[in-house]
Amino acid sequence: MGDVNGAEILVHLVPTGPDARAVARELALCGAAELAGVERRLVRLEHEPGGRPVLAGAAEGLQVSISHGRGLAAVALSRRWPVGVDVEAVRPVPAVPLARSWYAPAEAEWLADRQEELRQRDFFWLWTRKEAIGKALGTGLRDGGTRRPVGLPGQLPDRADRLTAEPGCGGHCFAMLPAGPAVLAVAVADGSADGASIGLRTDVFR
């Protein structure tokens, strides 16, 4: 997954127990401290009024995004761009009815035409992309974010070690990263990030 040490965007992914929120917070603090080259105690994690996480202290200026739940925690860090990350465990859901309620009509119909065994995965494939770009924008899925258009599986390069700009998506750049029985997306709401390198780490800070 690219040169982790030299990556322009660094993504950490770890399994968690029931304390996923606390693990994700610590992962963000330790990852930011390592990237900034400072001690963990010198880094703070705060939140904007809308809930967006912001690094403070010795890591001020680094960009961070956090996702957690259902046994996984993911953190994305960048020196340059506001970044978004989202991870979802693939699990049984009524994918087509949910898509018809939440997604753009073309996406819902595309999902309905998929083979049944692929629908849950592809539902979360779309969801994580929408969530990641919403986090990069600082809005999450508010104000119609679930209907934000994103590319469909098969329309993007297979490479996940670099961001790819999607035509018609407002200058957003995305990548889907390997995450086993989960779906992991990272996004930047800036077309200048096209081709930015991504490093994926799955080790736990000690």
N, C-alpha and C positions, 0 to 999 in steps of 0.2 A: 504494500500500500504506500508506494512512494517513499521518499527520503523523509522520515519522520522528523529528524532533527532540523532539516532545512525547509520544512513545509511552511507555506504561507498561511495555511489554516490547519490547526492541530485539533483532532477529535479524539477524546478519550471515551472508551466504552467499557463498562464493568458490570458484572452481575451483582445484584443486591438481595438482601432479605427484605423483611417488612419495613426496614428503616431507609427506604430508597431516597427520601427527601434529604435526610442527613448525609447519606453517602454521596449524593449528587453535589451537595454544598461543599463537602470536604474535597471532593474531586476537583471542583472548580477552583477552590483556594490553593490546593497543592499544585494543580496544573498551571495556574497563573503565577505562583511563586517560582516554579521551575522556569517558565518562559521568561520571566522578568529577571531571573538570576538573583533572587533575594530569599530570605528566610520566610517560611510559611507564616510566622507570627506577625510579619510586617504587612500582610495582605488582608484586606477586608472585603466582604461582599455585601453590598447594599442594594436597594431597589428603588427604581423610579416610582412616582405615584401610580402609574399604570401597571406596575408589577414587574417591569423589565429589570433583570439583574444587572448591576453595575459594579465593576471592580474599583476599589479605593485603596488608599495607602500606597505602598511601594509599587503596586501593580496598576495604579491609575493610568488610564489611557489605553490599556488593553481592552479588547472587545470580547464579551463572553455570552454564551447562550447555554441553557441547561434544560435537560429533559429527563424525566424519571417516571417509573411506574411499572408494575407487573414484573418485578424482578430484574430490572435493568436501569442503569443510569448512564447518560451521555452528556458530555460537555464539549462545546466547540470554542476555540480561542483563536483570536486573530489580532495582529498588531495594526492592521490597516483598515479593515472594513467591519461595520456592524454585521454580525453573523447570526444565523439561526440554525438550530438543530432540533430534530425530533426523532424519537425512537418509539416504536410500538411493537409489542409482541403480537405475532399473527395468531388470531384466535377466532373461534366461531362467532359470527355476528350475522344478522339479517342484512347482508351486504347490499342487495339491490334495493329493498325498501328504504334503507338509510341513505343510499346514494340518491334516490329520487327525491328525498326530503331535503338533502343538504348540498348536493353537487349540482353543477350546471347540467342541463338536460342532455347535452351530447355526451358528457362523461357518464351519466347514469345509464344511458342506452348502450354505450360501449361496454360498461361493466355487465349489463344484463346479457350481452351477447357472448361473454367470456365463458369458457368451460367452467362448470360448477366448482371443480376442485381448485380453480385459480381465483375465484371471486374474492375470498377473504383476503388473500395476499394482496391482490390488486386494489382492493378497497383501501387497505392501509398504505399501500404504495402511493395512492393519490393523497390520502389524508396527511401523511408525514411531509410530503412536499408542500402542501398548502400551509401546514403548521410551521414548517421551517421558514418559509418566506415571510409569514406573518410575524414571526419572532424577529427576523432580520429587519423588518420594517418598524418593529416596536409596537405593533397593533394586535398581535396574535390573530385569532380568527374572528375578532369583532368586525362589525359593519360588513357582513357578507363575505368574510374571508374563506368560508368553505366553498364558495362559488368562484373563487379566484381561479382562472384557467392555468393549468399546468400541462406539460407534455405527458403523453401516455407511454406506458411501457412499450419498448420496441421503437420509439421515435428518437431515442437518445443514444449516444455512444455507450458501449459496454464498459468503457474505462471509468473507474471511480476514483482515480488518483488525481483528477483535476476537475475543476468546475467547468460546466458547459453552459453557455448562454442559450436560452430558448427563444426563438423568434416568436414575437407576439406576446411575450410575457412581461413586457414593461421593463426590460433591462435586467431582469432577475437571472441569476446564475445558480444552477443546482448540481448536486451529485448525489447518487444513491450509493451507500457504502455497504460492504458485506457485513451481515450481522446475524448469521445463522438463522434460527427460527423467528427472527424479528425483521423489521424494516427500519432502516436508518437513513435519514436524509439530512443534508447540510445545504444551506442556501445563503446567498449574499444578494442584497437588493441593489446591486450596482453592476451595470454592464461591463465596467472596467475590470471586474474580477474574472472575466472569461479567461480560462486557462490557468487560473491560480492553483498551485499545488496543494494537495491535501495529504496529511499524515494521520494514520489511524493507529492509536495505541490501545491495547486491551489489557495492559498490566495495571496492577493496583499500586498506588504510591504507598511507601512504607516509611 
